[in-house]
Amino acid sequence: MEESAHKIANVIQNHKRLPSNWGIIHSDLHESNYVFYDDTPQPIDFSNCGYGFYLFYFIV
């Protein structure tokens, strides 16, 4: 597991930060941090937001 974590960290560190893959992210999006408005989920609680790869949403 540690070896895999190092490989992932290496890929992330060497990945170019482009407007298409890097920017402000919520970084704590789970069922308690969104509400529905007109049947559309809307994020709330931005206390952990920051900058990162958009892929972060899918690997956390």
ChimeraX attribute file (.defattr): number of C-alpha atoms within 10 A of each C-alpha:
attribute: neighborCount
match mode: 1-to-1
recipient: residues
	/A:1	6
	/A:2	7
	/A:3	8
	/A:4	9
	/A:5	10
	/A:6	11
	/A:7	12
	/A:8	11
	/A:9	12
	/A:10	11
	/A:11	11
	/A:12	13
	/A:13	10
	/A:14	8
	/A:15	11
	/A:16	11
	/A:17	13
	/A:18	9
	/A:19	9
	/A:20	8
	/A:21	13
	/A:22	15
	/A:23	13
	/A:24	11
	/A:25	18
	/A:26	19
	/A:27	18
	/A:28	17
	/A:29	17
	/A:30	9
	/A:31	8
	/A:32	10
	/A:33	14
	/A:34	14
	/A:35	12
	/A:36	9
	/A:37	8
	/A:38	6
	/A:39	7
	/A:40	9
	/A:41	11
	/A:42	11
	/A:43	16
	/A:44	14
	/A:45	12
	/A:46	13
	/A:47	9
	/A:48	10
	/A:49	13
	/A:50	11
	/A:51	11
	/A:52	16
	/A:53	19
	/A:54	17
	/A:55	12
	/A:56	13
	/A:57	13
	/A:58	6
	/A:59	6
	/A:60	8
